[in-house]
Amino acid sequence: MRFVLNKSFTTQGKHGDRIVLVAEVFGLGLDAERSFQVIENLQIDLRPGDICYVIGDSGGGKSTLLKLLQDQIRQAGIFGQIVDDKSLLIPEDEILIEEAGATFEEALSNLCQAGLGDAYLFIRKFSELSDGQRYRYRIAKMLSSGAKVMVFDEFLSTLDRDTAKAVAYCLQKLMRREHRTLIAATTHEDLLEDLNPSVVIRKEFGSAAQIEYRNPTPAISHRFSLIETITIAESGREDYGQLSQFHYRAGLPSATRKIFSMRRRGKIIGAIAYGSSLLTSSARTRFLGYSPLPQEVNRDFVRITRVVVHPKYRSLGLGAKLVKETLPLVGVKYVESMAVMARYNPFFEKAGMTKVESKSGLVQEAKDSLELIGVDFRTVDQLGEEEYRRVIQCLVEHCPYLALTNIYGHRTKLSTDGLLEDLQDHSFTKRVLAELSTLAEEKAYFIWRNPTL
């Protein structure tokens, strides 16, 4: 659809001393009306689903252009509901995960697409965010509105440029997938590659403007611009430690075998850890058609125990890249993974792993144990002596063997007396309860068969 934009400003009115002085110094006439044309007969062809990128210097008329275009799109009535980043009113006490979507899954997706992929941010209030985070939350709210047209002035201007590129890349993917229209104005030209626009408007000072209609790269083959600067190599625990704060389970399991890190210009932006597999797994048995002996599990299987990507670089496909490129480097026949987050983000499948339906009795066993104990691991220090004694006794009698072997290691012989002694330490008891909580979470199971072995 073609839109024709015109806008001029007229100056006339009372002339104060300073206005008269400006007129004298710069030779301006004050005896008649003066008209300044900001936009003159600018014809823009725009279709629903287009991504329009307006570039220009500050003061060149980008905001005026946006307002005119937004008004005409609204009048046209064929593009759908419009939302712009200037009109959102967000309460200061609003919690991100509660209001970023109609469902948990939708809220999680919107936050990640807006560059807020850190789990610790999900539960924070709007008032607790930095300026850059507040801006990104506005994007998530705009996504959750269901509007078919999103309009941004000074698009991503408050963000560092790597983060801006990442958000621009994620946003254009989502908009194209859902056939929504994006109109963004900015002084920055560095987002051109990642935003991958179909219409580019270069607004100059005065009334001049240049329009370029492009054939954007198909979404399936369009890659994040910084991907070529990323490398993956084997590393160690110290490297993983630089990112552990961004994983909801910060520490590494004791039986970690290999760690690989992802770097950009020498800085670690992602890491993956491989460790010993569980000795029994109903999903593994379902996939193989038999239950392997412990010797075979220890020889031929490893498990992905941690995958973490720096929040700045999430939702860009780097998790799948990290998994896919390191799977063959571990050197075993089978690689497994069980993860809660994989229920919402299919990066294991994108990396080539096979998803197997898992209905493990261990999950229910862990849930039953937690119900018997009735204690949150974060509240252990608040228990009285008698309450704490009952918790210990319940753990000794009902804690699943798997939870303890994940802490002690598979080769450790567990004794009741030793466990009772260790549970006298509140920090150890917290660790056991945290392991139980993790086991009680519904997880997705994935497996990969090494074709070279």
N, C-alpha and C positions, 0 to 999 in steps of 0.2 A: 504494500500500500504506500502511496506517495504522500508525504507531508511537506507542506510549504511553510517555511518559517520567516517571519519578519519581525524586527523589533528595533525601535529607535527611542531615544530619550530627548526630551525638549527642555531647554534651560531658559528660564525667564523669571523674574521676581524682583524683590527688593534688593537693592545693591548697597551693601555695607561698605565701609571704608576699605576693608581688605580686598573685597571683590573688585572695587574700582581700581585699587592699586595693581591687582593681578592683570586687569584689563589694560592698564597703561603700560606695564612692564612687557607683556607678551603680545600687545597689539590686538587684543580681543575687542570686538564691538559689543556694547551692552544696550544698544538702542533698539534691538529687535530680537525676536525669538531665534534661538539656535537649535537645530536638530542634529543629533548624533546617531548615525545608523550603526547599530551593533550587529544585527543580522539582517541581510537583505536578500530576499527571494531565494533562500536556501532550500533546495529540494532534496528530500531524503526518502529513499525507498527502503521501507522496513517491513519485514514479515514476522508474524508470530514465530517464536523460536530463534530469532536472530540474536547474536551477541554484538552489541554496538559499543565501540571504544572511542570515547571523545578525548582527544589529547590537545593540550595547549598551555601556554604560559598563564600564570596567575593574573587575573584581571582582563583576560582576553575574551570573556563572554561565555565560558563553558556552562556556568550555572544558569545563565539566562537561557541558553540553548536547551539545557535539560528541562527547565520549567516549561518552556513552550512546547517541546516535544511530548512531555508527560501530559500536558493539558490536551493536546490534540489526540494522543493515543486513547486517553480516557473518553473523549468525545466520539472517537471512531467506534468504540464498543465491541470490537471483534478480537481484541487482544486479551480480554479478561481483567480480573482484579489487579490493581496496581498498588505497590507498597514502595515507599522510599525511606532511606536511612535517616532522614531528618525528622520524620513525623512520629517515630516510635517513642512511646513513653513507657519506661521500664521501672517498676518500683525498686527501691534500693535494697529491700529485704528479699527479693525474688531469688530462689535457689535454682541454679542452672538446670539440673537434670529434671526438676519438677515442671518447668515451664517451656522447655525448648522443643516440645513435641507432644502430640496427643497420646502416644504410648512410649514406654521405655525405649523400645527399639528405634522409634522415630527420633526421639530426643537425642539418643546416643549418636545416631547417624548425622543429625543436623549439627551437633557440637563438633564432631570430628571433621565434617566437611568445612566448618568455619575455622578450623585450626585450633580447636580446644579439645584435643584428644587425650589430655592428661586426666586420669581417674580422680586425682585429688581436686581438680577444678570442678568436676561434675557436681560436687556437694557444697560448693561455696556459694555465697550470696553475691549478687551483682555489686553491692557496695564494697566487696573485698577484692575486686578485680582492678588490675592496672588499666591505664587508658587504652592500651593496645588490646587487652583482653576484653574490655567493655565493648570496643568497636567490633571485635569478632563475635561477641555474643549477640550484638545487634544483627549480624548476618544470620546467625542461627535462628533468631526470632523471626526474621523475614522469611527464612525458609519454612519455618513452622506455620506461617500465616496461610500458606496454600496459595498465595498470590501468584498469578501467571506472569506478571511483569515486575521486575525488581530494578529500582533506580538508585544509583549511588553517585553522590557528589564527593569529590576528593577521595576517590576509591582507593582504599588501603594505604592512604598517605601517612597514617600514624605508625605503620609497622616497619620493622627492618626489612630490607629488600628481599632477603631469602624467604622470610615468612610470607611476605606479600606475594611472591611468586608461587609459593606452595598453595596459599589460599586461592589465588586466581585460578590455578590449574584445577584444584578440586571443585571449585564453584562452577567453572565452565563445563566440566564433565557432568555434574548433576543437572545443570540447566538444560543441557542438550538431551540428556537421557529422559527428562521429564517434559521436554518441548516447552520450556519456559523462556521468556525473553529477558535478557539482561542488558541494561544500559548503564555504562560506567564512565564517569569523567574524572580525569586526573592530569596532573602536570608531568607524571612519570611515563616515559615511553618504554621502560624496561619490562613491562608486563605483556608486551605485544605477543611474544612467542607463547607464553603459558596461557594467556587468556584466549588466544586463537580466535580472534573476532571475525565475523562475517562482514561487518561494516566498520570502517575506520574514518573518523571525522577529525581533521586537524584544524582547530579553530585558532585563527591568527588574530592579532590586534586589529581593530577596525571591524569592517563587515566581512572581510575575506575568510573563506573556509574552503578546505579541500576534502572531497569525499572519495574514498576508495572502497570498492566492493570486492571482497575476496572470496576465494573458495577455501574455506578452512580445512585443515587436516582432519580426516575422519577420526572420530573419538577413539576407535579401536586401535589406531596406530599412532595417535598423538602422545608423545612422551614428555615428561617433565623436563624442563630445560637443563636442570642441574644434574641429571642422571649420569651424564658422561664423566662428571667429576668425582664420582663415587667409586671406591674400591673396597674389596672384601678380602680379609686374610685371617689366618689363625692367630689367636692372641691368648691372653691369660686372664686370671681373676682380677688383676688390678684394672685392666681395661674395662671389664664388665662393671666393676665397682663405680666407674664414672657415670654409669647410666642406671644403676640399681635403684636409685631414688624414684625413677619413673616407672618402675614395675610394682604392681600392687603386692607382690611377694618379693621383698627387697633382696634377701640373701640367696645364695646359691646352695643347692643340695650338696651334701658331703660327697656323694658318689658322682661328681662331675668329671666327665672324660675329656671333652674338647670344648673350646670356646672360640668363636670367630667374631671379629668385630668389623663393622662397616664404617668407613671413614670418608670424610669430605675435606680435602685440603689439610689433611693431618689430624682433623678433629673427629673424635668418635661420635657417630650419630646413631649407631645401632649395634646390637650384639645378640648372639644366639648361643645357648649352652646346650650341650648334649650330655646326658647322664645314663645311668643304668636303668634298664626297663623293669617294670613290675614283674614279679615271677608268675603271676596269674592275671589273666584278662579275658573276660567273656567275649569281648569284641574281637580280640586277637584270635581266639578259638573259632569264632564265627567266620572270620576272614580266611584262615588257613584250612579249616575243616578238621582240625585236631588241636589238642593242647600240648604244646612242646614241653619237654622236660626242662628243669632249671638249668642244666648244663647247656642246653641249646639256647635258652633265653640269654644267658650270660655271654655266650659266644657270638650269637648272630643278631642280637637286637640291641638297639640303643633307643633312648627316648629324648625328644626335645623337651627340656625342662624349663627353658626361659627363652622368650623372644621379646626384645624391647627395642623400640625405635624412639628417638628423641621426639617429644611432642611437636616440635616445629616441623618435623618431616613426616608426620603421620598422614594416612589416607592418600598416599602418593604411590602405593604399590611397593614400597621398599621392604615391608615385612615379607611379602611373597618373594621378592628378589633375594632377600637374605636367606630364606629357607631353601629356595630352589637351587641357589648356587653353592650352598654348603652341604646339602644332602649327600652328593657323591664323595665329598671330601672326608666323611667320617670313616669310611672303609669297612662297613658291615653290611650284611645282607638286607636287614630290615630296619627302618626308622619309624618310630611311633610317636604320637603326641596325643595328649588329652588336655583340653583347655576349655575353660568357661567362655572366654572372649571369642573363641572360634564359632560359637553359636550365633554371633552377631556380625563377625567379620570373616568371610571365607578365604582368608589369605593362604591357609594350608592347601585348600583345594586348588587355588590359583597356582600354587607352587608345584602341583603335580601329585599331591598325596590323595589317597582314596579315603573317603569318609565311610565309616562303618557304624551302623546303629548300635548304640551301647546301652544296655539296661543292667548295669552292674548291681549286684546285691550289696556291694561295699558302700555304695552311696546311701542306701537305706539303713545299713548297719551304722554308718557314721551319724546319720540323722537321729536314729534311735538312741545312740549313745549321748549325743548332745541333749536330747530331750530328757534323758534320765538325770544328767548332771545339772541341767538347767542353769548354767553359768556361762556368761560371755567372757571370753579370754581376757578382754580389756578390763574386767572388773575384779579380777582375782585378788588384787591388793586390798580391796575393800571388804573382803570376807572376814568374818570372825574365825577364831581358832577352830571351833567345832564345825562350822560350815566348811572350812578348808579341809578338815580331816575327812568329811564325808565325800567331798569332791575327789580327794586322792583315792579313797577306797573304791569309788565308782569307776575311776579311770583304770585302776588295777584290774577290776573285775570285768569291765565292759568295753574298754578302748580296743578298737580293731587292731589286730596284729600289724596290718599294713601301716597304720599311722605311726606306730613305734619304729618299724623298720625303716621308714622314710627318714626318721630322725637319727636312729642309731646306726643305720646301714644294714644291708642284707646279711653280712657275714658275722654280725654280732649275735652272741647267744644271750637272749633276754632272760632275766630271772626276776621273780616277784620282789625279792629283797632289794635287788639293785634298783628296780623301778621305784619302789617305795622310798628309797633313800634319795633318788634324784628328784622325786616329786616334792620333797621338802623345800626345794628351791622354787620360789614363786615364778621366776623367769622361765624355768624349765617347764613348769606346769602351764604357763601361758603358751609356750611353744607347742606343747602337746595339744592343747585346746584349739590353737590356731590351725594346726595340721588337721584336726578333726573337722573344723569349719570348712577347710578347703576340700577335704574329701566329700563332705556333704553337698557340695555344689554340683549341679547338673553339668556334665562336661560332654563335649563332642570328642569322638575318637577318630584318629587318622593314622594311616599306615602307608609306607612307601617301600616298594621292592626295588633293590638295586639291580638294574638290568645287566650289569657287568659281573655280578657274582652269582 
